Amino acid sequence: MSPATIDSRFTYRRARSLDEAIALLQEHEGARVIAGGQSLMPMVNMRLVSPSMLIDIGRIQELDYVRVSNNVLEIGALTRHHTLEQSPVVRQHCPMLSAAAGYIGHIHIRNRGTIGGSLSHADPAAELPLTALALNATIRTRGPKGVRDIPANAFFLGVFTTALQHGELVEQVRFPMQTPNHRWSLLEQVRRHGDFPLVAVATILEFNGAKIANAVIGLGGVAATAVRARHAEASLSGQAPTIDVFRSAAQLAAGEVEPSDIIHASAAYRRDMVEVYTGRALETAA
């Protein structure tokens, strides 16, 4: 069916509570949830999706918060990107998340977009899914069967595809708090500020004395979801943080992904950039 023939008509309901939103999702087949609308509305406008109903959850205040509980940073699904970027609590306890939010689009997008919306949209090039994966976040969902806590590495299933079941919504995202012993870097290659990256790399290094005890290398924009470069991570364990060690790990990381050709860059170029940016990110983190 061509875009011109898709029926773009939909009804609109504003949910007053999370329970009402879940009930509406169950009741109406083809309904979609909207919060900030920064991901969904462009797809609706381009006739890429055709919801039967838009369920607006943007004014459910109980889903908008940033707080610390039991050494975990808890963030409500309706927390805006700009809040993540500017919050002193996020900057103190999870600085990589604050940095990632600052990369997203432009200020108008960050003022409207929400963390729950970005994770639910599951764009493989988006910054927040990559950051959630690198930081071992847990996505808490709520639906007709109750609450589920889903690790980030099990939440993202493919392009625009998540583990959310019918009637479920993202309620909260939980991030383990970073410590001064966790050295990190988040770098991305973009054609212009605000564009989706051709390649994004998130690295975390945890040290035991002068040696690397644990390493995380997350890669975004080069697969159907954000991915971890597990072999490259393993190669860093027990190693001193030298340029040669990082270059070797970067080569391994590039070999673990098979990016596709896109309009702005070939697959071979993007694989080369995985190596370049992984090396830079590791050096920056160290």
N, C-alpha and C positions, 0 to 999 in steps of 0.2 A: 504494500500500500504506500503510495507516495505521500510526502508531508502534506500536500494540498488536500488530500482526501481524508486525513485523520480528523475525527470528530474531537475538537478541542474544548467542547463544553464540559464544565464541571460545576458541582455545587460547592459551597464554602460553609464551613462550620468552625466556630471558635470554641475550643475546649476550655472549660473553666478549671479543670483539674486533670491530673494524670489519669485517674480512673475513668473519667469521661472520655478522654482521648482513646484509651485502650478499648472501651466499649464501642466507640464509633468505628475504630479500625476493624473490629470483629464484625460489626453489623454491615459494613459497606465494602463489598468486594471492589478492588481497584482503587481504594482510597489511599492517599499519600499524606504523610505528615509534613507540615511546613513550619519552620521556626524563623530563621533569618531570611530564608529564601534565596540565598546567594548561589546555591548549587541547583536547587530544584527548578526555580523559575526560568533560568536560561534554557533548561532542557524542555520545559513546557512550551516556551516561546518558539523554540526551533522544532516543535512537534516530535521530539525524540521520546517523550513519554506523554501519555494521555490519561491522567487520573480521572476517576469518576467523581472524586470529592477531594478537596483540600481541607485537612484538619489542622487548624492553626493552634499551635501550642505556645506561641511566642509570649503570652502574658501569664504563663503559669509560674508565679514567682518562686514557688518551692523548688524549682529546678535551676535556679540562678544563684550560685554561691561558690565561694572558695574557702576551704577550711582545712585544718590539720587535725587528724584524729589517729591516735595510736601509731605515730610515726608514718602515717600515710597522708598524702595530699589528696583530698577529696574535692572533686570539681563537678558541679551540677551540669547537666546536659545543655542547659540554656545559657551557660556562661559565654560571653562574647569573646571573640578573638582579641579585641582591644584590651579587655580585662586581663586576659592571660598575659598579654604583652607588658602591661603596666603594673600589675598587682605586685606590691612588695612581698607578699607571702609566696607567690609563685617564683619571683626572682630569687628569693632566699632559699627556698626548699627544692625548687626544680628549675634551675636557670635555663636548661636546654629547652624546656617547654616555652618559656618566655621568649627565647630567641626564635624558636620556630614560628610562634604566632606573629612576630614582627616581619617575617618573610611573606606572609599571606597577602596576596593582592595589593590593594591600596587601602587607605584609611577608611573610605566609605564602606568597603567590603568588611573590614575588620570591625567596624562599628555595628554591623548587622549580623554577620556570620557567627555561628555557635559551634562549640566543640562537638556536641552531640550530632549536629547536622553534618559536620565534616567527616566524622568517623562513620556515620551511617551511609553517607554518599560513597565512601570507599574509593575515591579516585586514586589510582596507583602512583600518581605524581604529586599528590597533596602532601603538605608538610606534617600535618597532625597525625595521620596514620603512621607515617615513618617514625615520628617521635614516640608515639605510643608503643610501637614495636620495639624500638631501641631501649626504651626505659622500662620494659616489662610491665606496662600498664594493664589494668584489669577493667573491662567494660562491664558495668552492671546494667542489666536490662530488666524491664518489668513488663509482664504480659498477663494474659488470662490464666496462665499456669503458675504465676508468681514471679519470684526474683531469680535471675541467673547471673552468676559472675563468670565472665568469659575472658580468658587471657587474650591479649592482643594477637598473639601468634595463632590463635584459633578463631578469631573474630573475622578477619579479612580472608575471604575465600576466592575472590577473583575480581575482575574489573567491575566496579559498581556492585559488588556482591558481598554480602556479609552473612554471618550466622544468625541474624535476626529472624525469628519465626513469625508466622502470621499473628498480628495483633500485638507484637512486642515493640517497645520503644527503648532507646537508650535513656537511662535515668541518671547515671553517674559514671564518672571515670576516676579511677584510683591509681595514683602514681606513687611508687616507693620514693621516698625523699632522697635526693642526692646529698652526698657528704663531701667535705673538702678533699677526701681521698679519691673521689671520682673525678677524673679530669676528662673533659668532654670537648667536642667540637661538632658544629653543624654547618656544612658548606653545601652550596648548590650552584650549578651552572645555569644561568638564565640568559636569554637574548636581551630582555629588558626587565627592569625592576617591576615586579608584580606579575610577570608571566609564570606559568608552570615551569618547573625546571626540566632541562634535558636530562640531567643527572643530579641526584641529591645524595649526600653521604652524612650519616650521623655516627660518630664514634665516641666510645666511652672507654677509658683506661683506668683500671683499679690497680694500685701499686702495693707491693709488699717490699718495703725498703726501696732498693734501687731497681728491682725487677718488676715486670708486669705480672700481676697475679691473674687478672681476668680482663678480657677485652670484648667489646661489642662493636660490630661494624654493621650498620643498617644501610641499605641501599634503596633509594626511591626513584620511581620513574623509569625503571629498566626491566620491569616484569609486570605480570598481571596484578600483583600486590607489592607493597614494600616487602623486602626480604632481608634476612640476615646472611652474611657471608661466613658461614660456620667454619669452613676449613681455614680461611684467613684468620678468623678469631683464634682458633686453636693453635695456629702457628706462632702466635704472640705470647702464649702462656709461658712464664718462666724466663722470658727474654729481657735483655736490657733494651731500653728505648733508643735504638740507634737508627740512623737514616737507612742503612742497609736492611735492617730488620723490617722497617716500615715499607720499604720498596718491595721487598719480597712478599709481604702480606698483601700489598696493593695489587701485585700481579696475580696472586691467588684469588683475590676478590673479583678481579675482572674476568677470570676464568670460570667463576661460579654463576654468571648471568649470561643470558642470551637476549639482549635488547633487540627490538625490532627497528626497521627503517621507519622514520617518521618524516613529515614534510620538511622539518628544519635540520635534520641530521641523519646520516646513515647509521646502521647498526654497528658497523666497525668503528666509526668515530665515537659513538656513545660508549662502546666497550673500552676504548682507549681512555675516554674521560672518566670512566669508573676507576681505572688505575690511577690516573693523575689526581683526581679529587680524593680518593681514599688515602693516598700517600700524604697529601697536604693536610687532610683532616687528622690523621694520626699524629703528624708532626705538631700540628696546632694544639691538639689535646695534651700532648706530652710537654 
